[in-house]
Amino acid sequence: MSALPLVAIGLLLLATGLIGFYGLRISRTTSDFFVASRTVRPVWNASAISGEYLSAGTFLGLSGLVLLSGAEAFWFPVGYAAGYLLVLLFVAGPLRRSGAYTIPDFVHARLDSVVARRVTSLLVLVIGWLYVVPQLHGAALVITSVAPVPPWVGSVGIAVVVSAVVAAGGMRSITFVQAFQFWVKLTALALPLVFVLMALGGAFEPGGAIVTFDPAAVFPHDAGPGGLDAYATVSLLLALLLGTTGLPHVLVRFYTSPDGGSARRTTVVVLVMISVFYMVSSTLGLVARVVAPDLAEPGVADTVVLTLPTRLVPGLGGELLAALVVAGAFAAFLGTSSGLVVALAGVVSQDLFGGTVRSFRWSAVACTLIPLAFALVTIPQGLVTSVGTVFVFAASALSPVILLGVWWRRLTARGAVAGMVVGSVLCATALLASSALGAAGYGAGPTEEAADGVGVVRALLAQPAAWTIPIATATVVVVSLLDRHGPPLRTDRFLRRLHVPELRRR
């Protein structure tokens, strides 16, 4: 087994450590640690956001899902990218103008309620920890595929590096790290894709023989959006679209922009960056349907981007490309995990320990150890599926309150708390029940039709966003309208702050 992948991992970890600790030199104040003193410019910030948003589920799992499902899997990148369009239109600028450090800060300032803040904080922690676990599972998957070591080595290695870098320099250090890691990830997939496409054209065959390319293997006649169950498709897209507006590590990055206009420009650049990345990742999955159909098995498919270079590019070139992909995979784990831990550490530090730099550092360590312990005792599922579950939960529990908090004057603390509780409980119950039905052998997925109705129930439970989000939103609205206390007295002033650009206010 080649040592090149391990060398690539070592170089990436070294570069991450050096860049992170460089940030320590210029991280001095509390604002540096929580929001990088609100000085991150659009292109730099967009690189950092893309670096944390493009997680293990995208880097490894998207190509694997395309290998398994063909064109049906394209709904995931469409939903992920379109989610940022909603962020651009509805929340990026107002959240930055709120002056908050964290999502619970925003909810507290908007509703003047400690209870609403506490419930928001709890949900942020749950969402963050659920998102970190797939990153640690992905690290375990990659390390075992390139070296004869136990799976826990990859998970523990990522956890140690992330907690050290976040604790050392906070948001300012992580901004540098994530921006660097985005370009590593894009290069780690784009460069192998170029060589893989050259191989399909016969560039590495004696005499220039062309590898057989069968379009039916890429787009089989029974695949594609037209064959999807309509409910499952709509529910999935709704979860992906609205889930982005409820992800704490995504929203907190807009607090680092200098002003609301800068936050909106950042989002436009993010849309371009992640769209390019999704095109590259999806293309690799389509190629895999032609040259690596033997890997089309759940769990195994997530390793397809690690396997393609050595399968199609001969000799040292293929090994070097495979090592680059491994480095990109670890950059994905590090980038997303770092962003999540920064967001979670800010919440824990602010809510429990007064928001000091020392408490931020201890919170960063604690917010890494908890998901690490969970990852070590659980069996990894498909990476895209695991990340998709987080989007569903965030869309049901947090997104309605955040959107209504920005745009609806009559939102009250009681309405927000009721909506968050109802949305999170319904979503968690549905997903757990769906998992239990699957374990009991009732159906293989949400599109299965069953005469006894079990298939319909499984579909509603496996993709609950289409009914949990409307119920949560209706709960917020109805309880707010029935609340005799009404919204806080300073609501109008706070909403003017959210929606009036900084220059006009001055």
Order of alpha helices (4+ residues) and beta strands (2+ residues): alpha-alpha-alpha-alpha-alpha-alpha-alpha-alpha-alpha-alpha-alpha-alpha-alpha-alpha-alpha-alpha-alpha-alpha-alpha-alpha-alpha-alpha-alpha
